[in-house]
Amino acid sequence: MEVPVGFITTIANWRSGQPADRELAYLDTGELAALARDIGLSADQLTRLTARGGGTGEELSRLMRASGLAPERIKRTHAGVMRDMSIVCSGCEMASRCRRDLDRECATVVQRYCPNAHTISALQAESSRAIV
């Protein structure tokens, strides 16, 4: 019996909408630790980040672009820094405020409370030196 493509798509869409934290709940402690280790996080970090849901941390790219940085280039040249900044951003409690300020094009306001502000400033300074 052939399964209709629409059914497969529906199941795939439903599955992709399932919170990742629920999927992690099915892992035992050792499996969770191994998964976290594979992606360079602690089990606690992985659990916290997945509990926040998809789409968290997208503010970082927006802030970087508004600050004159190209996130894609930074990811290529400073992969570890970008990864660490993404983790910090994903766990930030100010995400809603950040999103609102970025929507209002107030990146300078965001940099007053952003936990990644110092790193972004350092990347801007490095970028400026590279241009000269």
N, C-alpha and C positions, 0 to 999 in steps of 0.2 A: 504494500500500500504506500503510495507516494503522499508525503505530507505537503500541504499547500504552502507556498512560499510566504503568503500573508500570515499564516499561523506561526511560522518560524520567526518572522520579523516581530510579531506581537510578543512572543516569548522573549526574544532577545531584548526588545525595548523594556519589557517589564523587569527582566533580570538586571539590566543596566541601571534601572531606577532603584534597585534595592540598596539600602544603606550598607556601606562597606563594613561598618562596625558590627552589623548583624552577621556578616560572613565571618568576621574575625572571631566572633563568639563560638563558632563551631570548631575552632582550632584549640588544641590543648596547649598548655604553657610552653612546652618545648617547640611545637610547631610555630607558635606565635613568635617566640624568641628567634627562631631560625629565619623566619620571613623578615622580621625587623632587621636582623643582622645583615641579611642579603641586600637590603636597600639602604644600609648605613644608618639605621635608627635604633633607638632602644625600643623595647616592647611598649613602654609607657608612652613614648612619643608617637609611635604608630597608632596606638589605641586612641590617644587624644586627637590626633589629626584626622583619623577616619570618622570619629564621632562628630566632627564639625561638618562633615558632608562635602560633596564635590563642589567645586567652584571656589572654595576658600583659597585664599592666597593670590587670586587674580589681581588684587589691588597692587601687588608688587610690580607687575609689568606696566600697569597704568601709571604708577608713580614714577617708575624709571623713565618711561617715555616722556612724561611731563617734565622730568628733570633733565632731559636732553641725552638720555642714555638709551642704547639699543639692547634690550634684554637678550636678544638672540646672540649678539656679539659677546656680551658679558658671559653668557652661558658657555660659549666656545672658548673664550680666553681665561675665564675664571670659574670653571664648573663647580668647584668646591664652595666658593664664595656664594655663587648663585643658589646652590642647593641649601646652604645654611640660611641664607636670607629667605628662601621660600619656606623653610621650616618655621622660622621666626614669624613670618607673615601669616602663615596658616594657623598658628597658635595665638595670634594677637587678639586681644579682647576689644580692640578699637576698630575692628573691621567695618562695622556699620557706619561709624563716624567717618572713617577713611573714605569709604565709598561715596558718601554724601559730599565730602570735601572735594574729592576728585571729580565728581559730577559737576560741581560748581567751579571747576578748574582752579582750585586753591591748593596746589601742590606744596606751596611754601607753608601753608597752615599745617598740612599733614606732616611735614618734616619736623614740626615742633614736638610731636608726640610719637612719631613712628620709631619703633625700636631698631629699625634698619637705617635710620637717618645718617648716622656716622659713617656707615659703610657706603651708602649712596654718595655722600660727600667725598669720601676717599676715591670712589670710582670716577666721580666727576673731575676731581683734581688730576687723577691719572690720565683721564681722557684729554683734558686740557693740555697737559704736558706732552702728550703724544702728538697733538696737532701742531705744536710750536716747533 
